[in-house]
Amino acid sequence: MREIKSDKTYKDRAKAASAKPAALGEDIDLSTYISSTEEQPYRADPSELPAQAKEQMLEAGVILDDTSQRSGTFIQMDNAPVHSSSRQEGIEVMAVSQALEKYDWLSDYWWQAVAVDSDKYTAHIELNQSNGYFIRTLPGYKTVFPVQACLYLSKVQLAQNVHNIIIAEENSELHIITGCTTASKEEPGLHMGVSEFYIKRGAKVTFTMIHSWNPVVAVRPRTGVIIEQDGLFLSNYVIMKPVQSLQTNPLATCVGENATVRFNSILISTPGSMMDVGSRVLLNAKGAKTEVISRAITTGGNIVARGYIEGNAPEVKGHLECRGLILEGKGVIHAIPELKGTLAGIDLSHEAAVGKIAEEELEYLMARGLTRTEATATIIRGFLRVDIEGLPPLLSAELQRAVEASEEDLM
Amino acid sequence: MLEIKQLTVAVEDKEILHEVSLTIKTGETHVLFGPNGSGKTTLLMAMMGFPKYQVTSGSIIFRGKDITGLAPDERARLGIGISFQRPPVVRGVKTRDMVSACLKERGGEEIISQLAKKADLADFMDREINYGFSGGEIKRSELMQLMAQKPELTLLDEPESGVDLVNIVLIGELINELLEKDCPIRFRRCMGLIITHTGHILDYVNALTGYVMCDGRIGCEGDPHEILKTIKDKGYEECIRCLTRSVPNA
């Protein structure tokens, strides 16, 4: 892999931050993980990947045997891209290293939505020749089907470093489904991923990310989104399988008038899992809007569900909703909704609720003939329901299927 | 047939109903009047088997089977259905899901659409159940679910409360269909028990027998229209006086 070009100052800043703990989440000792830049064979046909890997990827929403309903595919195993393809004109899908070689201008986007020195994880990504995906829609083009991307962790004790860049040019429309998963159900690993989104004037991006890790994997995604005038960013994040430690707190900044952001997160924390998941939105332009919604269920794990909306421009509007269910009387959910307004005429609101399933609701369903177990399942299914405005029906159905598959484990 | 025999019910250790008895034969609809706080809803909740309503003595016999100890879902599956006065909002669960749950395997989308049309709720099927519903919409939704469930015994808790004049006509029609009022009584499969404070529902639904409940006791039994006339003329105070005379130690 050719070394990724980047400004020397980024390297300097990264070096200075290489021991800087993150503001949130437990500190991870990076020295206990191995950094590998081992090459993996490129697969022109992703269906030729090993069956076990394909099965794991499928669990995370990545379909490789029949890609007819995908506008493009990107697969990275550990730290090496093994496949990238686009099936549609106007849609570019490639390794970010390749994109940096192809486009000189790409360096203008590098570390613009996420600060390189945010913490030691972003620094590590800069300092370790990280690869990742580059997905771009050309002006006015719209994806017919979603582009899929998979970040696959196969090597034991590996630190996976990923740097993704997503650009939706003016008036384009891009739907992405990303599955992040691991080969082993029991071997440790660390996933660190920087994703920088640039949504240009009038563009629309939906980003659906399904995480399917294991109880000894630590995960530190770092995401930044910049949305220009009339742009839309819609993020759906789903994690319903065990993870040792997950901390993420993406930041979306509306820089153009009437930019819109929606964050939906579905979190299920099983015993032993520690999740600290938030979403932050800065409404910095007139008429910008956001909705930040999280649904958290614990069956014994810990969840910190954060939300932060800041209104800094006239006529902005934001709503934050954190709802948590504690099943079986175990586990902890700590909801932290925060609002900050810096001028008059803004409209920010939030609601948060944490508790068990209301007995009155169970009895209501039981009076219709559902057993207690069926009533509980119906309420949980409703709680996790993801009817997301703006998501194409195909993706919506796939997301719902992923949620329903995990419900069975939950019950 | 439904028989309630000497039923005494407590809520949080406080006795609310005292030795209540009534019998409803197949095909009949009865109506229970009573002032607010008289125990009417407690009786319905106890008949449905909600655990908060503890039966301390007496029994409930439905179609010859003692159901006093059964859970609400078991009673529902035996053929008892209830329309709640103030049902809860269940976030994320759609009206369509509730109707579908009531139908079990007895029909699919087509039947759901027909029921929605009948209850004038076609636009509400994909909304969260009871969330932001008006009084009339709640009642229609409850009745639509019961029409999907097809219970043999229908319990209706204040079906007219919070309902405007336009809605009450449709609600009356739905109840009449649910209770098979277009069939001669001997051909009906269904029974109904309606509880009401105002009795307004009797302008739209016929009932064979009426009762007055005061302070957890059934005071009298008779023609529902005559009872309602007395209540309208003399108020529930007269019923309470009458009941006090007939139950010296009350």
Chai-1 contact restraints between the chains, C-beta under 6 A:
chainA,res_idxA,chainB,res_idxB,connection_type,confidence,min_distance_angstrom,max_distance_angstrom,comment,restraint_id
A,E360,B,P88,contact,1.0,0.0,6.0,A-B,restraint_1
A,E361,B,P88,contact,1.0,0.0,6.0,A-B,restraint_2
A,E361,B,V90,contact,1.0,0.0,6.0,A-B,restraint_3
A,E363,B,F50,contact,1.0,0.0,6.0,A-B,restraint_4
A,E363,B,P72,contact,1.0,0.0,6.0,A-B,restraint_5
A,Y364,B,P87,contact,1.0,0.0,6.0,A-B,restraint_6
A,Y364,B,P88,contact,1.0,0.0,6.0,A-B,restraint_7
A,M366,B,P72,contact,1.0,0.0,6.0,A-B,restraint_8
A,M366,B,D73,contact,1.0,0.0,6.0,A-B,restraint_9
A,A367,B,M48,contact,1.0,0.0,6.0,A-B,restraint_10
A,A367,B,P72,contact,1.0,0.0,6.0,A-B,restraint_11
A,A367,B,A76,contact,1.0,0.0,6.0,A-B,restraint_12
A,A367,B,I82,contact,1.0,0.0,6.0,A-B,restraint_13
A,R368,B,A101,contact,1.0,0.0,6.0,A-B,restraint_14
A,R368,B,C102,contact,1.0,0.0,6.0,A-B,restraint_15
A,G369,B,D73,contact,1.0,0.0,6.0,A-B,restraint_16
A,G369,B,A76,contact,1.0,0.0,6.0,A-B,restraint_17
A,G369,B,R77,contact,1.0,0.0,6.0,A-B,restraint_18
A,L370,B,D73,contact,1.0,0.0,6.0,A-B,restraint_19
A,L370,B,A101,contact,1.0,0.0,6.0,A-B,restraint_20
A,T371,B,D73,contact,1.0,0.0,6.0,A-B,restraint_21
A,G382,B,G92,contact,1.0,0.0,6.0,A-B,restraint_22
A,G382,B,V93,contact,1.0,0.0,6.0,A-B,restraint_23
A,F383,B,G92,contact,1.0,0.0,6.0,A-B,restraint_24
A,R385,B,G92,contact,1.0,0.0,6.0,A-B,restraint_25
